[in-house]
């Protein structure tokens, strides 16, 4: 589709502006002034509205993203008819990775080139292509379950993305886990933050946690790992509890069980799709879910088929295991109380017209229909399935 004359003028201006940008600002080395922020993060992640965004990316930057998709490239961003930027854009994803010419997942760094710039109160956000999710709703609903359960978890809704006048389709818009996100949950957001990919709380694996922010102080990770080597299991749980909020872990694990996040910690081996934050105020580590696109699958998969040393140790401690079971039923009841099934139906109706016109999605109409039907079955039947593993509360 050819852009309108107004859009072609905007794109031309953008290409002129962004040519030769460096991470330091303008081509001549001067600093670019931040723009007036158009709104708040509450507006951006409002579940009653779909965020509409357009990226204007010059040909050289598009070529750079094709050749080096993980490297930042400059772009302008259009929201509510106004153009902001330049911002940084790069591609992301592993199994869900698609190139810029198809339907890529993207990270947007709003202040990459303009120090202090924000868009709807955000310095960064993530746009996921939902290439592993035929329902097109898993991330939005799973993160909502986690937040409703009182866990530290990102906000997520749907967004509509256009690039240079071409509609790229429906995306999951996920809050990036950075210090500003942490500030909403913790008094002190300057602690060590780690991303976990194929790693677990074992002494030999502590060095493989990827440091993302704050001081690279792994003492809490080391304390957890050392504590979990103790015998018997009750002693290990007590020792590890000095370094991690164990009640929060039990609730995190219970949330994963309820929504079926079985491709992530503590089910995957050795473990991925989570962050660890070392909170300086409490002196404890906290877990943050990530990569929730493959939730609500495999309803009959045993929630007790865990691999993480933390979960297997907890299962071997009767008190720790019972606390986990109590959290499972509490979160399941919470889902029923806030109306997860109604929210699923509402989200499905909300995105339906945009799914229909999304020609870049990697699923047929039949696959979308089947995925959304199975998602409904999973949610409505979850209590009965869980009852096969845990005695329901009386």
MARTINU-161825 format. One record per atom (N, C-alpha, C, CB): x, y, z. Coordinates in steps of 0.1 Angstrom, whole numbers, plus 5000, padded with zeros to 4 digits. Glycine has a CB too. Example, Ala and Ser with C-alpha at 12.3 -4.5 7.8 and 13.67 -1.06 7.14 Angstrom:
BEGIN
513249435078
512349555078
513249675078
511349555090
512849785071
513749895071
512950005079
514149945057
***
This chain:
BEGIN
500849885000
500050005000
500950125000
499050005012
500650224991
501450344989
501050445000
501350404975
502050505007
501750605018
501050725012
502950645026
500250795019
499650915015
500651025013
498550965025
500251135006
501251245004
501751295017
500551354996
500851315027
501251365040
502351275046
500051385049
502051135045
502951045051
504251035044
502350905051
504251055030
505451045022
506351165026
505251055007
505751285028
506451395033
507151375046
505551525033
506351315056
506851285069
508051185068
505751225078
507851085060
508950985058
510151045053
508450865049
509951135042
511151195037
511851285047
510751285025
511051355055
511751435065
512451345075
510651515072
511851235078
512451145088
513751085083
511551025091
513751045070
515050995064
516151095065
514750945050
515751225062
516751325062
517251345077
516151465057
516351345086
516751365100
517651255106
515551385109
517251125103
517951015109
519150975102
516950905110
519451025090
520650985083
521851015091
520751045069
522750915094
523950935100
523850955115
524651055095
522750925121
522650935136
523650835143
521250905141
524150885154
524950795162
524250785176
526450855164
524850705185
524250685198
524350805206
524850565205
525150905202
525451025210
524451135206
526851075208
523651125196
522751225192
522751255177
522951355200
522751385174
522751425160
524051405153
522351575159
524051405139
525251375132
526351475135
524951385117
526051595139
527151695142
527651685156
526651835139
527151575163
527651555177
526851635187
529051595178
525951715183
525151795193
524051705199
524551915187
523551745211
522551665217
521151715212
522551685232
520251615211
518951645206
518051655218
518351525197
517151755218
516251785230
515151695230
515751935229
514751645242
513551555244
512351635239
513451515258
511351555235
510051615230
509051605242
509551545218
507951675240
506851665250
506251525250
505751775248
506151455261
505651325261
504151335260
505951255275
503551255250
502151265247
501151205258
501851205234
501651125267
500751065277
501450985287
499750975269
500750885293
501250805304
501250665301
500350835317
502050585309
502150445306
500750375308
503150375315
499950435317
498650375320
497750385307
497950445331
497950485299
497250505287
497750395276
497350645281
499150385276
499750295267
499350155268
501250315268
499250115281
498849975284
497449955288
499749925295
496550045285
495150035288
494549925280
494450175285
493949825287
493349705281
492049735273
493149595291
491549855275
490349895268
490649945254
489549995276
491849975252
492250035239
493449965233
492550185241
493449955220
494649905213
495550025209
494249825200
496850005213
497850115210
498150105195
499150095218
498050225188
498350225174
499650305172
497250295166
500650245165
501950305164
502450285149
502950235173
503150385144
503850365132
505350395133
503250455121
506150315127
507650335127
507950385113
508450215131
508750495112
509250545100
510750515100
508950705098
511150425091
512550385090
513150405077
512650235094
514250475076
514850505063
515450385056
515950615065
515650385043
516050265036
517450205042
516250295022
518350295045
519650245050
519450175063
520650365052
518550235072
518350165085
517550035083
517450265094
516650025073
516049895070
517049795066
514949915060
517949835057
518949745053
519849695064
519849815042
520149795073
520949755085
520249655094
521349885093
518949675096
518149575104
518049445097
516749635106
518049435083
518049315076
519449245078
517749335061
520549315077
521849255078
522249225092
522849355072
521949315102
522349295116
521149325125
523449395120
520149235125
518849255132
518949285147
517949135130
520049245153
520149265168
520849405171
520949155174
521249475161
521849605163
520849715162
523049625153
520949825170
520049935170
520150015157
520250025182
518950055152
518950145141
517950255144
518450065128
518150375138
517250485141
515950475134
517950615137
514850535140
513550535134
512850655141
512750405136
511750705134
510850795140
509550715144
510450915131
508850765153
507650685157
506450785157
507850625172
505350735152
504150815150
503050765159
503650825136
502450845167
501350815176
500350925177
501950785191
499150885175
498050985175
498351105165
497751035189
498851075154
499151175144
500351265146
497951265143
501051245157
502251315160
503551235158
502251375174
504551295153
505851215151
506851255161
506351255137
507551145167
508451165177
509751095173
507951115191
510851135179
512051065176
513251155174
511950975164
514351095170
514550955167
514550865179
515750935159
514150735177
514250635187
515050515181
512750585191
515450425190
516250315185
515250195184
517350275195
515550115173
514749995170
515749875167
513750015158
515449765172
516149645168
515249525169
517349615177
515649415162
514749295162
515149205174
514949215149
514249115178
514449025189
513748895186
513849085202
514048795195
513348665194
514348555191
512348675183
513948435195
514748315192
513848225183
515148235205
513048135189
512248055181
511148135173
511547945189
510848245178
509748335171
510448435162
508948405182
511748435160
512348535152
511848535138
513848515153
511548655133
511248675118
511948805114
509648685116
512348805101
513148925097
512249045095
513848895084
512949155093
512149285092
511249285080
513149405091
511549205069
510749195058
509449125060
511449135046
509349045071
508148965074
507349035085
508548825077
507348965097
506649025108
507549005120
505248955111
508549105122
509549085132
509049125146
510749175129
509549065156
509449115170
510449225172
509648995181
510149325179
510949445180
511149495194
510349555172
512249545197
512449625209
512649775205
513749585217
511949865212
512050005209
512650075221
510650065206
513750145219
514450215230
514250365227
515950185231
513250425234
512850565231
513950665233
511650595240
514850645243
515950735246
517250695241
516050755261
517250605231
518550565225
519350685219
518250465214
518750775213
519450885207
519151025213
519050895192
518051025221
517651155227
517651125242
516251205222
518651175249
518751145263
517551205271
520051205269
516951125279
515751175287
514451165280
516051315292
514451125268
513151115261
512351005265
513451105245
511051025265
510050915269
508850925260
509650925284
508150815258
506950805251
505950735260
507150735237
504850805263
503850755273
504550715286
503050645267
505550785290
506250755303
507150645302
505250725313
507450595290
508250475288
509550515281
507550365280
510650455286
511950465279
512150345269
513050475289
511550235272
511650115263
510250045263
512750025268
510049975252
508949875252
509249765242
507549945249
508549665243
508749545234
507449515227
509149425243
507649485214
506549445205
506849305200
506349545193
506049205205
506249065201
505249025190
506048975214
505748945181
504948905169
503948795171
505848875158
503948735183
503048625187
503148505177
501648675187
504348485171
504548375161
504448235167
505848395155
504448225180
504348095187
502948075193
505348075198
502048175190
500748175197
499548185187
500748295207
498948075183
497848085173
496648155179
497547955169
496548165192
495348235198
495548385197
495148195212
496748435196
497148575196
496748645209
496448645185
496648575220
496148635233
496948585245
494748605235
497848485243
498448425255
499248525264
499448315250
500048605258
500848695266
500048795274
501848775257
499048855267
498248955274
497548895286
497149015264
496948775284
496248715295
497148655306
495348595290
498248595302
499148535312
499748645321
500248455305
500248755315
500748855323
499648915332
501448965315
498448925327
497348975336
497148885348
496048995327
497148755345
497048665357
498148685367
497048515351
499348705362
500448715371
500248845380
501748725364
499948955373
499749085380
498549075390
499449195370
497449015386
496248995394
496648915407
495148935387
497648825405
498048735416
498948805425
498648615411
499348935422
500249005431
501648985429
499948975445
502048925417
503448905414
504049025407
503548775405
505349025407
506049135400
506049095385
507549155406
505249155377
505149115363
504849235354
504049015362
505349235342
505049345332
503649355329
505849315320
503249475324
501949505318
502049465303
501549655320
500949425298
500849385284
499549405278
501349235283
499449455266
498249465259
498549445244
497449605261
497549465235
497849455221
498149585215
496549385214
498949585204
499249705197
499149675182
500649755200
498849785174
498749775160
499949845154
497349835154
500749775146
501949835141
501949855126
503149745145
502349975122
502550005108
504050045106
501650125103
504650005095
506050055092
506050115078
507049935093
506450235078
506550305065
505250295056
507750265057
504150305063
502850295056
502350155053
503050365043
503050055057
502649915055
502149865068
503849825049
500949805069
500449745081
501149615084
498849725080
501849615095
502549495099
501749405108
503849535106
500649455113
499749365120
499549385135
500149225118
498949285141
498749285156
499949235163
497449205159
500249305174
501449265182
501049255197
502549365180
501749185205
501749185219
502649295224
502049045226
502149395231
503049505235
503349485250
502349645233
504549455253
504949405267
505949515273
505649275266
505649545285
506549635293
507949575294
505849665306
508949645291
510349595292
510749605307
511249685283
511449495311
511949485325
513249565326
512149345329
513149685331
514249785333
513949855346
514349885321
514949945350
514750005363
513450085365
515850105365
512950145354
511650215356
510550125359
511350295344
510550005353
509549895357
509749855371
509749775347
510949835376
511249795389
510749895399
512749765391
510750025396
510350125405
508950115409
510650265399
508150055401
506650035404
506449935415
505849995392
507449855418
507349745427
508249755439
507549615420
509349815438
510449815448
510749965452
511649745443
511049975465
511450105470
512750155464
511550105485
513650055462
514950085456
515150005443
516150045466
515250065432
515249995419
516749995413
514350065409
517750015422
519050015417
519849885420
519850135424
519149785424
519749655427
520149585414
518849575435
520849465416
521249385405
520049315398
522349285409
520049325385
518949265377
519649165367
518149365369
519149045367
519648935358
518548875350
520348825367
518948845338
518048765329
518548625329
517948825314
517548525330
517948385331
517548315318
517248325343
518548265311
518348185299
519148055300
518748265286
518547945301
519147815303
520147815315
520047775290
519547855326
520347855339
519447825350
520947995340
520047775361
519247745373
520047775385
518847595373
519447765397
520047805410
520947685415
519047835420
522047665407
523047565411
524347635411
523047445400
525247605421
526547675422
527347685409
527347605432
527347585401
528147585389
527447675378
528347445384
526247715379
525547785369
525347935373
524147725366
525647975385
525448115389
526048215380
525948135403
527248185375
527948275366
527348295353
529348225364
526348215349
525748225336
524448315336
525348085331
524048365348
522948455348
523448585341
522448485362
522648635331
523048755323
522748885331
522448755310
523848955334
523649085342
523049185333
525049125347
522049255337
521349355329
521449495335
519849315327
521449505348
521449635354
521849635368
519949695353
522349745373
522749755387
524149695389
521749695396
524649685401
525949625404
525849475401
526349645419
526949425396
526949275393
527449205405
527949245381
526549205415
526749145428
525949015429
526449235440
526548895428
525848775427
525648705440
526548685417
525848775451
525848715464
524548645467
526248815475
523448715464
522148645466
521948515458
520948745463
522348525445
522348405437
523148295443
522748435422
524348325447
525248225453
524648175466
526648295456
524048265474
523448215487
522348115484
522948335495
521448145474
520348055471
520947925466
519448115460
521847925457
522447805452
523047715463
523447835441
523847785471
524547715482
523447655492
525447805490
522447735495
521447685504
520747565499
520447795507
520447555486
519647445481
520447315480
519247485467
521747325483
522547205483
522447125497
524047235480
521847195506
521847135520
520847015520
521447245530
521046935530
520146825533
519746825548
520746685530
518446785551
517446745542
516746865535
516346665550
515646845528
515046945520
514547065529
513846895513
514047035541
513547145550
514647245553
512947085563
515847185555
517047265558
517447345546
518247185563
517347295534
517647365522
516747475520
517647265510
515447455522
514447565520
514747675530
512947505522
514947645542
515247745553
516547825549
515447675566
517547755544
518747825541
518547915528
519847725538
517847865518
517647945506
516748065509
517047865495
515848055519
514948155523
515548285528
513948105533
516848265532
517548385537
517948475525
518848345544
517848425513
518248495501
517248525491
519448425495
516048455492
515048465482
513648465490
515048355471
512748545485
511448545491
510748415487
510548675487
510748315496
510248185493
508748185490
510548085504
507948265497
506548275495
506248325481
505848365505
507048425477
506948475463
507248365453
507748605461
508348295455
508648185446
507548085445
509948115450
506948045456
505847945456
504747995448
505447915471
504448125449
503348185442
503648195427
502948325448
504948225424
505348235410
505248095404
506848285409
505647995410
505547855405
504047815404
506247755415
503247855413
501847825412
501147895400
501147865425
501548025398
501048095386
501448025373
501648235386
502647975372
503147905360
502347775359
504647875361
501947715370
501147585369
499747615364
501147525383
499247725369
497847755366
497647795351
497247865375
498647875346
498547925332
499247825322
499048065331
499947725328
500647625319
501847685312
499647585309
502647755319
503947805314
505047695316
504347945320
504847585308
505647465311
506947465302
504847345307
507147575294
508447575287
509447675294
508147625272
509147705306
509947805313
510247755327
509247945314
511147825335
511347795349
510047795356
512347905355
509847695365
510847595370
510647455362
510647565384
510047465350
509747335343
510847305333
508347345336
511347405326
512347385316
513647345322
512447505307
514547285314
515747235320
516947295311
515847085320
517847375317
517947405332
516947515336
519347435335
516447605327
515547705331
515647835323
515647735346
514547895319
514648025312
513348095313
514947995297
513248215306
512048295306
511748355320
510848215301
512748405326
512548475339
513648575342
512248375351
513448675350
514448765355
514548745370
514048915351
515648775375
515948775390
516348925394
516948675394
515648975404
516049105409
516449095423
514849205408
517649145426
518249145439
517849275446
519849135439
516749275454
516249395460
517149435472
514749365465
517749555471
518549605482
517849625495
519249725478
516549665495
515749695507
515549565515
514449765503
514949465509
514649345516
515849245517
513549275509
516849265509
517949175509
517549035503
518549165522
516549035495
516048905489
515948915474
514648875495
516048805468
515848795453
514348775450
516748685447
513948835439
512548825435
512548775420
511748955436
511548695417
511448635403
510448715395
511148485403
510748745382
509848815373
509648735361
510448955370
508448705357
508148625345
508448695332
506748575345
508748615322
509048675309
508748565299
510548725308
508548605286
508348505275
507148415277
509548415275
506048485280
504748405283
503948375271
504048485293
504548365259
503748345247
503248195246
504548375235
504048105252
503647965251
502947915264
504947875249
502147995269
501247955281
499947905275
501048085290
499147845284
497847795281
497847675271
496947905276
499047615269
499147495261
499147375271
500447495252
499047255265
499247125272
498547125285
500747105274
497247125285
496447125297
496647005306
494947145294
496946895300
497146765307
498546745312
496746655299
499446835309
500846825314
500846835329
501746935307
501646745335
501646745350
502346875356
502346625355
501646955364
502347065370
503347035380
501247155377
503546905383
504546855392
505846805385
504046745401
505846815372
506946765364
507946885363
506546715350
508646915374
509547025374
510946975373
509347105387
511847075369
513247045368
514147135377
513747045354
513747255380
514547345387
514847285401
513847475389
516047305406
516447255419
515647315430
517947275422
515147445428
514347505438
512947445439
514147655434
512347405428
511047345429
511147195433
510347345415
512147125429
512246985433
512546985448
513346915425
513347075453
513647085468
512347115475
514747185470
511647215470
510347255477
509347135477
509747375469
509347055467
508446945467
508846835477
508446875453
510146835480
510546735490
510346785504
512046705488
509946905506
509646965519
508146975520
510347105521
507546905530
506046895530
505447035533
505646805542
506047115541
505547255543
505647345531
506247315556
506747335524
507047415513
506047375501
508447405508
505947245500
505047195489
503547235492
505147045488
503147225504
501747255508
501447405505
501447225522
502447485508
502347635505
502147655491
503547715511
502947585482
502747595468
501347555463
503847505460
500847445469
499547395465
498447495469
499247255472
498647555481
497647655485
497647775476
498047705500
498847815471
498947925461
498247885448
500447965459
498447765444
497747715431
496247745432
498047565429
495647695443
494247705444
493747855446
493647625455
494647935453
494248075455
494348145442
495248135465
495348115433
495448185420
494248145411
496748165414
493948015411
492847965403
491548035407
492747815404
491348045420
490148115425
490148265421
490048095441
491348325422
491448465418
491148485403
492948505421
491548385395
491248395381
489748395378
491948285373
489048305386
487648295385
486948425390
487148175392
487548485401
486948595407
487048725398
487548625420
488148745392
488348865384
487748845369
489748915383
487448715366
486848685353
487748665342
485848795350
488748575343
489648545333
488948505320
490648445337
487948415321
487248365309
486548485302
486248255313
485948575310
485248695304
486248785297
484448765315
487448795304
488548875298
489048815285
489648895308
489148685284
489548615272
488548645261
489648465274
487248635264
486248665254
486248805249
484848625259
486448895259
486549035255
487749065246
486549125268
488849015250
490049035242
489948975228
491248975249
489248865227
489048795214
488248885205
488448655216
487148935210
486249025202
487049155199
485049055210
487849205208
488549335205
489549325194
489249375218
490249205193
491249195183
490749135170
492449115188
489549075170
489049005158
489249075145
487648965160
488749205144
488949275131
490349295127
488249405131
491249305136
492649335133
493449205130
493349405145
493049095136
493548965132
493148935117
493048855141
491948965114
491448935100
492249015090
489948975099
492649135092
493449205082
494949205084
493049355083
495349115093
496849095095
497348995085
497149055110
497849035074
498248945063
499648885066
498249015050
500348945076
501748895079
501748785090
502649015083
500648765096
500648665107
500948525101
499248655114
501748445109
502148315104
501148205106
503448275110
499848235108
498748135110
497648155101
498348145125
497048045097
495848055088
494648095097
495547925081
493548125090
492248155098
491848035106
491148195088
492047915100
491647795108
492547775120
491647675098
493747805119
494747785130
494447885141
496147795126
494048005137
493648105147
492448065154
493448245140
491448025147
490147975153
490347865162
489147935142
491247765158
491447655167
492247695180
492347545159
493247785178
494047835189
493147905199
495147915185
492247985195
491348065204
490347965210
490648175196
489847865203
488947775209
489647695220
488447675199
490847645217
491647575227
491947655240
492947515221
492247785238
492447875249
491247875258
492848015244
490047885252
488847885260
488647755268
487647915251
488947645261
488847515268
489747505280
489147405258
491047555278
492047555289
491547635301
493347615284
491147755299
490747835310
489447785317
490447985305
488447745309
487247695316
487447555323
486147685305
488347475318
488547345324
489747335333
488747255313
490347455337
491547445345
491347385359
492247575346
490247425365
489947375379
489847225379
488747445384
489147165369
488947025369
490346955366
487946985358
491147005357
492446945355
493346955367
493147015343
493347065374
494247075386
493746985397
494247225390
492446965397
491946875408
492446725406
490346875407
492946695395
493546565393
494846545399
493546535378
495546665402
496846665408
496846705423
497746755400
495946795426
495946845440
494446835445
496346995441
494346785457
492946785463
492446925464
492946725478
491246945458
490747085459
490447125473
489447095450
490447255475
490247305489
488747275493
490547455490
488547255505
487247225511
486547355515
487247125522
***
